[in-house]
Each structure stands twice: as structure tokens, then as C-alpha cells.
Amino acid sequence: MDIQEYFARISYRGSHNKPDLATMSDIFQHHIQAVPFENLSIHCGESIELDLEATYNKIVRKKRGGWCMENNYLLSWVLKTLGYDVTLLGAKVYVAELDAYPDEIDHLLLQVELDGKSYIVDGGFGMAYQLWQPMELISGTDQPQTPGVFRFQEESGTWYLEKVKRKQCVLNQSTSTSQNVENEVCRRVYLFTLQPRDIEEFRGCNAHLQTAPDSLFVTKSICSLQTADGIRALVGWKLTEMKYNYRDNMDLVEIRIIADEEMEKTLKEKFSITLDKKFVPVNTSRLSLF
């Protein structure tokens, strides 16, 4: 594993001599615009390994993406290599349709201590709830970013991440999301504590999410990538392209359905992904990702 090879993968050409906030933010921004959040391995008959070298080979050398336990595990190695103080944390992702959090942690994120402050670094959430910058760990303060306004709320040692949603102008209403999700003003994203975690604590979660029949990642094939001004996402056969804040407090959303014979070309052109094995798209879950 070589840090320069990683920098080439994310097209990062900036300085990395000093482990400061500006450098971390710049590397982070390059990562999320180069490395998709995706679970395509599950739908190609491949297993997702919780192994740093395997993840490095997949993301850096094969130019694939990954889910939280791949993207953030790799980012933890990058930041530690550059001299940052990094701790793994575990989160529980909010399910809007159930208005509930799971019983067990199902998301890996990073805490970075820097100049006497704590930051949350999460390059593995994807879709429209992906942070674009590290967030300072302070409660009740709006932290505006290009995707929208994020904030943390802390209650008795539990931290909640939420995002204030913008209105959407959807060019093709017939394929839009459900009304109850559209009417949300603020979406909870996940909860977490500051209990340090070891990567071994995520092995059960990593296995469960790619095999359980009711897992979102089994019932949906997902590939999303942050762009210069928004995101693009392929969920099942539905390709959504979103431009953030294209006019005052409104995101522009364009949706189209991709035919099976267009899949390979779409993954290559929109996400720079080429798969080794046959990909079978899936979208049988009603859970919304937007």
C-alpha cells in the first residue's frame, strides 16, 4: 500500500506535509468525488472483505468503490499515514420509514482530533446524506455544506447527525420518491457514541449486511458518487442526477430508468467503474435513500 498511489487514484496533487484541517478537507473532498459509495460486489457474486489490503486493492488498484467499512477504513489508514490522530466509531443508521434506529451498529465513521478540536470524518455514507467536509463535533450548531445544512445534537452522551433538506425540483415526477419522505424538512441520518471501536467489532455487521435477506444492501444495488455540484446515483435501474442548490434552496433532480443493456456503459461513463463479473441490478426494497 502506497500513499502516492492512493493520491493518484483520487487525483490529489496538493500538499500533505502538514496534518492540518485544510489538507484533511481537501483530501476528503477528492476522495468522495473519485471513489463511489457502492455495494455492487454483493450483486456480482463477490464477498466484501473487511481487510485493509483487500480494500486498498479494490478501491485504489481496481478503481472500484465501497461501502462505509471500506471507504472509511481506507481513509483511516490514509489519515494515520499522514500523521492524524484517528479513532474508529460505530453508528446506527436511521430508517425513516420505520422511524427507528437498528439495535446494533451498522455504520463505521471516523473521529479525528486536531488542534484541540474533534472532527467527524465520514466518507462512506453516499447518496444525498454524504458529508462534503469534516464536521466539527459540537452540538446544536448548524454547519452548512454544499449538500445542505448538517448539525449534531448531543443527548446524554449519544450524538445525532441530521440534515436540513432543501426542496426538490424533480424533472420526472412519475419516478419520484414517496410523499412522506419528500415532505421531510429535516432528516435524521444516524446516531453514534464516542466509544472507540476496533475494526474487529464490525466483522459481524459486515457479514450480516451482505447476506441478510432484509438487508438494504441485499435488496438494493447501489452506486453513488459525489460530483462537483451534486451527486449521481444508480439504485437498481434508476439513475438519479442531482444538482445542489441550483436555485434558492432548491435542488434539481433528474431521473431516468436504465435498460439492462445500458448498465455496463452507465457504470463506466457515470462512475468510472468496470466490473469483473456479471452484475445483476436489484431494487426490491421500498426504503428511500433520498
C-alpha positions as a Markdown table, in Angstrom:
| # | Residue | x | y | z |
|---|---|---|---|---|
| 1 | Met | 0.0 | 0.0 | 0.0 |
| 2 | Asp | 1.4 | 3.3 | -1.1 |
| 3 | Ile | 0.1 | 6.8 | -0.2 |
| 4 | Gln | 1.2 | 8.2 | -3.6 |
| 5 | Glu | -0.7 | 5.5 | -5.4 |
| 6 | Tyr | -3.8 | 6.4 | -3.4 |
| 7 | Phe | -3.3 | 10.1 | -4.2 |
| 8 | Ala | -3.2 | 9.3 | -7.9 |
| 9 | Arg | -6.4 | 7.3 | -7.5 |
| 10 | Ile | -8.3 | 10.3 | -6.2 |
| 11 | Ser | -6.4 | 12.9 | -8.4 |
| 12 | Tyr | -5.0 | 14.7 | -5.3 |
| 13 | Arg | -2.0 | 16.8 | -6.1 |
| 14 | Gly | -2.0 | 19.1 | -3.1 |
| 15 | Ser | 0.4 | 19.3 | -0.2 |
| 16 | His | 0.4 | 16.7 | 2.5 |
| 17 | Asn | 3.4 | 17.7 | 4.6 |
| 18 | Lys | 1.3 | 19.2 | 7.5 |
| 19 | Pro | -1.6 | 17.3 | 9.1 |
| 20 | Asp | -4.0 | 20.3 | 9.3 |
| 21 | Leu | -7.7 | 20.8 | 8.7 |
| 22 | Ala | -7.3 | 22.3 | 5.2 |
| 23 | Thr | -5.3 | 19.3 | 4.0 |
| 24 | Met | -7.7 | 16.8 | 5.5 |
| 25 | Ser | -10.7 | 18.6 | 4.0 |
| 26 | Asp | -9.0 | 18.7 | 0.6 |
| 27 | Ile | -8.1 | 15.0 | 0.6 |
| 28 | Phe | -11.6 | 14.1 | 1.8 |
| 29 | Gln | -13.2 | 16.2 | -1.0 |
| 30 | His | -11.1 | 14.4 | -3.6 |
| 31 | His | -11.9 | 11.0 | -2.1 |
| 32 | Ile | -15.7 | 11.4 | -2.2 |
| 33 | Gln | -15.6 | 12.7 | -5.8 |
| 34 | Ala | -13.4 | 9.9 | -7.0 |
| 35 | Val | -14.5 | 6.8 | -5.0 |
| 36 | Pro | -18.1 | 5.8 | -5.3 |
| 37 | Phe | -20.2 | 4.5 | -2.4 |
| 38 | Glu | -21.3 | 1.2 | -3.8 |
| 39 | Asn | -22.3 | -2.4 | -2.9 |
| 40 | Leu | -22.1 | -3.8 | -6.4 |
| 41 | Ser | -19.9 | -6.7 | -5.2 |
| 42 | Ile | -22.9 | -8.2 | -3.5 |
| 43 | His | -24.8 | -8.2 | -6.8 |
| 44 | Cys | -21.9 | -9.7 | -8.7 |
| 45 | Gly | -21.5 | -12.8 | -6.5 |
| 46 | Glu | -18.4 | -11.3 | -4.7 |
| 47 | Ser | -17.9 | -11.0 | -1.0 |
| 48 | Ile | -16.9 | -7.8 | 0.7 |
| 49 | Glu | -13.8 | -8.4 | 2.8 |
| 50 | Leu | -13.1 | -6.4 | 6.0 |
| 51 | Asp | -9.4 | -6.4 | 5.2 |
| 52 | Leu | -7.4 | -3.2 | 4.7 |
| 53 | Glu | -5.1 | -4.6 | 1.9 |
| 54 | Ala | -8.1 | -6.2 | 0.1 |
| 55 | Thr | -9.9 | -2.8 | 0.3 |
| 56 | Tyr | -6.9 | -1.0 | -0.9 |
| 57 | Asn | -6.6 | -3.3 | -3.9 |
| 58 | Lys | -10.3 | -2.9 | -4.7 |
| 59 | Ile | -10.6 | 0.8 | -4.4 |
| 60 | Val | -7.1 | 2.0 | -5.4 |
| 61 | Arg | -5.9 | -0.6 | -7.9 |
| 62 | Lys | -9.2 | -1.8 | -9.4 |
| 63 | Lys | -10.7 | 1.7 | -9.2 |
| 64 | Arg | -13.9 | 0.4 | -7.6 |
| 65 | Gly | -15.8 | 2.0 | -4.7 |
| 66 | Gly | -17.1 | 0.5 | -1.5 |
| 67 | Trp | -19.4 | 0.9 | 1.5 |
| 68 | Cys | -18.7 | 2.6 | 4.8 |
| 69 | Met | -16.5 | -0.2 | 6.2 |
| 70 | Glu | -14.3 | 0.0 | 3.1 |
| 71 | Asn | -14.2 | 3.8 | 2.4 |
| 72 | Asn | -13.7 | 4.8 | 6.0 |
| 73 | Tyr | -11.3 | 2.0 | 6.9 |
| 74 | Leu | -9.2 | 3.1 | 3.9 |
| 75 | Leu | -9.5 | 6.8 | 4.9 |
| 76 | Ser | -8.4 | 5.9 | 8.5 |
| 77 | Trp | -5.2 | 4.4 | 7.0 |
| 78 | Val | -4.6 | 7.4 | 4.8 |
| 79 | Leu | -5.1 | 9.9 | 7.6 |
| 80 | Lys | -3.0 | 7.9 | 10.1 |
| 81 | Thr | -0.2 | 7.6 | 7.5 |
| 82 | Leu | -0.2 | 11.4 | 7.2 |
| 83 | Gly | 0.0 | 11.9 | 10.9 |
| 84 | Tyr | -3.6 | 12.5 | 12.0 |
| 85 | Asp | -5.0 | 11.2 | 15.3 |
| 86 | Val | -7.8 | 8.9 | 14.2 |
| 87 | Thr | -10.4 | 6.8 | 16.1 |
| 88 | Leu | -12.9 | 4.4 | 14.6 |
| 89 | Leu | -16.5 | 4.9 | 15.8 |
| 90 | Gly | -19.7 | 2.9 | 15.3 |
| 91 | Ala | -23.1 | 4.4 | 14.3 |
| 92 | Lys | -26.7 | 3.2 | 13.9 |
| 93 | Val | -28.3 | 4.5 | 10.7 |
| 94 | Tyr | -31.8 | 5.9 | 10.9 |
| 95 | Val | -34.6 | 4.2 | 8.9 |
| 96 | Ala | -37.1 | 7.0 | 8.0 |
| 97 | Glu | -39.9 | 4.6 | 7.0 |
| 98 | Leu | -39.7 | 2.8 | 10.4 |
| 99 | Asp | -38.8 | 6.0 | 12.4 |
| 100 | Ala | -36.3 | 3.9 | 14.2 |
| 101 | Tyr | -32.6 | 3.0 | 14.6 |
| 102 | Pro | -31.3 | -0.6 | 14.5 |
| 103 | Asp | -30.4 | -2.4 | 17.7 |
| 104 | Glu | -26.7 | -2.9 | 16.6 |
| 105 | Ile | -24.2 | -0.6 | 15.0 |
| 106 | Asp | -24.3 | -0.8 | 11.2 |
| 107 | His | -22.0 | 2.1 | 10.1 |
| 108 | Leu | -18.3 | 2.9 | 10.5 |
| 109 | Leu | -17.2 | 6.5 | 10.8 |
| 110 | Leu | -14.0 | 8.3 | 12.0 |
| 111 | Gln | -13.2 | 10.8 | 14.7 |
| 112 | Val | -10.1 | 12.9 | 14.2 |
| 113 | Glu | -8.5 | 15.0 | 17.0 |
| 114 | Leu | -6.8 | 18.1 | 15.5 |
| 115 | Asp | -5.6 | 21.3 | 17.2 |
| 116 | Gly | -7.6 | 20.7 | 20.4 |
| 117 | Lys | -10.9 | 20.0 | 18.4 |
| 118 | Ser | -12.7 | 16.9 | 17.4 |
| 119 | Tyr | -14.0 | 16.3 | 13.9 |
| 120 | Ile | -16.2 | 13.6 | 12.4 |
| 121 | Val | -14.9 | 12.4 | 9.0 |
| 122 | Asp | -17.3 | 10.1 | 7.1 |
| 123 | Gly | -16.5 | 9.3 | 3.5 |
| 124 | Gly | -18.7 | 6.3 | 3.4 |
| 125 | Phe | -22.4 | 7.3 | 3.6 |
| 126 | Gly | -23.1 | 8.1 | 0.0 |
| 127 | Met | -26.2 | 9.4 | -1.7 |
| 128 | Ala | -27.6 | 12.9 | -0.7 |
| 129 | Tyr | -26.5 | 12.5 | 3.0 |
| 130 | Gln | -22.8 | 12.3 | 2.3 |
| 131 | Leu | -20.8 | 14.9 | 4.1 |
| 132 | Trp | -18.6 | 17.0 | 1.8 |
| 133 | Gln | -16.3 | 18.2 | 4.6 |
| 134 | Pro | -15.2 | 17.1 | 8.0 |
| 135 | Met | -17.7 | 18.3 | 10.7 |
| 136 | Glu | -16.6 | 19.8 | 14.0 |
| 137 | Leu | -18.0 | 17.7 | 16.8 |
| 138 | Ile | -20.2 | 20.4 | 18.5 |
| 139 | Ser | -23.8 | 20.1 | 19.5 |
| 140 | Gly | -26.7 | 22.3 | 18.2 |
| 141 | Thr | -24.7 | 24.3 | 15.7 |
| 142 | Asp | -25.6 | 24.5 | 12.0 |
| 143 | Gln | -22.7 | 23.5 | 9.8 |
| 144 | Pro | -23.7 | 24.5 | 6.2 |
| 145 | Gln | -22.1 | 22.5 | 3.4 |
| 146 | Thr | -22.8 | 22.3 | -0.4 |
| 147 | Pro | -25.3 | 19.3 | 0.1 |
| 148 | Gly | -27.2 | 21.2 | 2.8 |
| 149 | Val | -27.1 | 22.2 | 6.4 |
| 150 | Phe | -25.8 | 19.4 | 8.7 |
| 151 | Arg | -25.7 | 19.5 | 12.5 |
| 152 | Phe | -25.1 | 17.4 | 15.5 |
| 153 | Gln | -27.3 | 17.1 | 18.5 |
| 154 | Glu | -25.9 | 15.5 | 21.7 |
| 155 | Glu | -28.1 | 14.0 | 24.4 |
| 156 | Ser | -26.7 | 12.1 | 27.4 |
| 157 | Gly | -23.5 | 11.0 | 25.5 |
| 158 | Thr | -25.4 | 10.0 | 22.3 |
| 159 | Trp | -24.7 | 12.1 | 19.2 |
| 160 | Tyr | -27.3 | 12.5 | 16.4 |
| 161 | Leu | -26.4 | 13.7 | 12.9 |
| 162 | Glu | -29.2 | 15.4 | 11.0 |
| 163 | Lys | -29.5 | 17.2 | 7.7 |
| 164 | Val | -31.9 | 20.0 | 6.9 |
| 165 | Lys | -33.4 | 19.2 | 3.5 |
| 166 | Arg | -33.9 | 21.5 | 0.6 |
| 167 | Lys | -36.9 | 21.5 | -1.7 |
| 168 | Gln | -36.5 | 19.5 | -4.9 |
| 169 | Cys | -37.4 | 20.2 | -8.5 |
| 170 | Val | -37.9 | 16.8 | -10.0 |
| 171 | Leu | -38.0 | 16.8 | -13.7 |
| 172 | Asn | -39.7 | 13.4 | -14.0 |
| 173 | Gln | -42.3 | 13.2 | -11.2 |
| 174 | Ser | -43.5 | 9.7 | -12.2 |
| 175 | Thr | -40.4 | 8.1 | -10.8 |
| 176 | Ser | -40.1 | 10.3 | -7.7 |
| 177 | Thr | -39.8 | 9.2 | -4.1 |
| 178 | Ser | -42.7 | 8.7 | -1.7 |
| 179 | Gln | -44.7 | 11.7 | -0.5 |
| 180 | Asn | -43.9 | 11.2 | 3.2 |
| 181 | Val | -40.1 | 11.3 | 2.5 |
| 182 | Glu | -40.5 | 14.3 | 0.2 |
| 183 | Asn | -42.3 | 16.3 | 2.9 |
| 184 | Glu | -39.5 | 15.9 | 5.4 |
| 185 | Val | -37.9 | 19.2 | 6.4 |
| 186 | Cys | -35.1 | 17.6 | 8.4 |
| 187 | Arg | -33.8 | 14.0 | 8.1 |
| 188 | Arg | -32.0 | 12.2 | 10.9 |
| 189 | Val | -29.0 | 10.4 | 9.4 |
| 190 | Tyr | -27.5 | 8.3 | 12.3 |
| 191 | Leu | -26.7 | 8.2 | 15.9 |
| 192 | Phe | -23.3 | 7.3 | 17.5 |
| 193 | Thr | -21.3 | 7.5 | 20.7 |
| 194 | Leu | -17.7 | 8.4 | 21.2 |
| 195 | Gln | -16.8 | 4.9 | 22.3 |
| 196 | Pro | -13.6 | 3.9 | 20.4 |
| 197 | Arg | -14.1 | 0.8 | 18.2 |
| 198 | Asp | -11.8 | -1.8 | 16.8 |
| 199 | Ile | -12.3 | -3.0 | 13.2 |
| 200 | Glu | -12.9 | -6.5 | 14.5 |
| 201 | Glu | -16.2 | -5.2 | 16.1 |
| 202 | Phe | -17.5 | -4.6 | 12.5 |
| 203 | Arg | -17.0 | -8.2 | 11.2 |
| 204 | Gly | -20.5 | -9.4 | 12.2 |
| 205 | Cys | -22.1 | -6.3 | 10.8 |
| 206 | Asn | -20.0 | -6.6 | 7.5 |
| 207 | Ala | -21.2 | -10.2 | 7.1 |
| 208 | His | -24.8 | -9.5 | 8.1 |
| 209 | Leu | -25.4 | -6.6 | 5.8 |
| 210 | Gln | -24.3 | -8.5 | 2.7 |
| 211 | Thr | -26.2 | -11.7 | 3.4 |
| 212 | Ala | -29.4 | -11.0 | 5.5 |
| 213 | Pro | -32.5 | -11.2 | 3.2 |
| 214 | Asp | -33.9 | -8.0 | 4.7 |
| 215 | Ser | -30.7 | -6.0 | 4.4 |
| 216 | Leu | -31.0 | -2.8 | 2.4 |
| 217 | Phe | -27.7 | -3.8 | 0.6 |
| 218 | Val | -29.1 | -7.1 | -0.4 |
| 219 | Thr | -32.5 | -5.7 | -1.6 |
| 220 | Lys | -31.0 | -2.7 | -3.5 |
| 221 | Ser | -27.9 | -2.5 | -5.7 |
| 222 | Ile | -26.4 | 0.9 | -5.0 |
| 223 | Cys | -23.7 | 3.1 | -6.7 |
| 224 | Ser | -23.5 | 6.8 | -5.9 |
| 225 | Leu | -20.8 | 9.4 | -6.5 |
| 226 | Gln | -20.5 | 13.0 | -5.4 |
| 227 | Thr | -19.8 | 15.4 | -8.3 |
| 228 | Ala | -18.5 | 19.0 | -8.5 |
| 229 | Asp | -22.0 | 20.4 | -7.8 |
| 230 | Gly | -24.2 | 17.4 | -6.7 |
| 231 | Ile | -24.5 | 13.7 | -6.9 |
| 232 | Arg | -25.3 | 10.9 | -9.2 |
| 233 | Ala | -26.7 | 7.6 | -8.0 |
| 234 | Leu | -27.7 | 4.3 | -9.7 |
| 235 | Val | -30.1 | 2.3 | -7.5 |
| 236 | Gly | -31.4 | -0.8 | -9.2 |
| 237 | Trp | -32.3 | 0.5 | -12.7 |
| 238 | Lys | -33.0 | 4.1 | -11.6 |
| 239 | Leu | -30.3 | 6.7 | -12.3 |
| 240 | Thr | -30.7 | 9.9 | -10.4 |
| 241 | Glu | -28.7 | 13.0 | -11.0 |
| 242 | Met | -29.0 | 15.9 | -8.5 |
| 243 | Lys | -27.6 | 19.4 | -8.8 |
| 244 | Tyr | -27.4 | 21.0 | -5.3 |
| 245 | Asn | -29.0 | 24.5 | -4.8 |
| 246 | Tyr | -29.4 | 25.2 | -8.5 |
| 247 | Arg | -31.7 | 28.0 | -7.4 |
| 248 | Asp | -32.5 | 29.4 | -4.0 |
| 249 | Asn | -32.8 | 26.5 | -1.6 |
| 250 | Met | -33.8 | 24.0 | -4.2 |
| 251 | Asp | -32.1 | 21.0 | -5.7 |
| 252 | Leu | -32.6 | 20.0 | -9.3 |
| 253 | Val | -33.3 | 16.3 | -9.7 |
| 254 | Glu | -33.3 | 14.3 | -13.0 |
| 255 | Ile | -34.3 | 10.7 | -13.0 |
| 256 | Arg | -34.2 | 8.1 | -15.8 |
| 257 | Ile | -34.5 | 4.3 | -16.0 |
| 258 | Ile | -31.5 | 2.4 | -17.3 |
| 259 | Ala | -32.1 | -0.7 | -19.5 |
| 260 | Asp | -30.1 | -3.8 | -18.7 |
| 261 | Glu | -28.0 | -3.5 | -21.9 |
| 262 | Glu | -27.0 | 0.1 | -20.8 |
| 263 | Met | -25.8 | -0.9 | -17.4 |
| 264 | Glu | -22.1 | -1.6 | -18.2 |
| 265 | Lys | -21.8 | 1.6 | -20.2 |
| 266 | Thr | -23.6 | 3.7 | -17.5 |
| 267 | Leu | -21.3 | 2.4 | -14.7 |
| 268 | Lys | -18.3 | 3.2 | -16.8 |
| 269 | Glu | -19.3 | 6.6 | -18.0 |
| 270 | Lys | -21.0 | 7.9 | -14.9 |
| 271 | Phe | -19.0 | 6.2 | -12.1 |
| 272 | Ser | -15.7 | 5.1 | -13.9 |
| 273 | Ile | -16.4 | 1.5 | -12.7 |
| 274 | Thr | -15.7 | -1.6 | -14.7 |
| 275 | Leu | -16.8 | -4.9 | -13.1 |
| 276 | Asp | -15.1 | -8.2 | -13.4 |
| 277 | Lys | -18.2 | -10.3 | -13.0 |
| 278 | Lys | -21.8 | -10.2 | -14.3 |
| 279 | Phe | -23.8 | -7.5 | -12.5 |
| 280 | Val | -27.5 | -8.2 | -11.6 |
| 281 | Pro | -29.3 | -5.0 | -10.6 |
| 282 | Val | -31.8 | -5.3 | -7.7 |
| 283 | Asn | -34.3 | -2.9 | -6.2 |
| 284 | Thr | -37.0 | -4.7 | -4.1 |
| 285 | Ser | -36.9 | -2.5 | -1.0 |
| 286 | Arg | -39.3 | 0.4 | -0.5 |
| 287 | Leu | -36.8 | 2.2 | 1.8 |
| 288 | Ser | -35.9 | 5.6 | 0.4 |
| 289 | Leu | -32.2 | 6.7 | 0.0 |
| 290 | Phe | -33.0 | 10.4 | -0.7 |
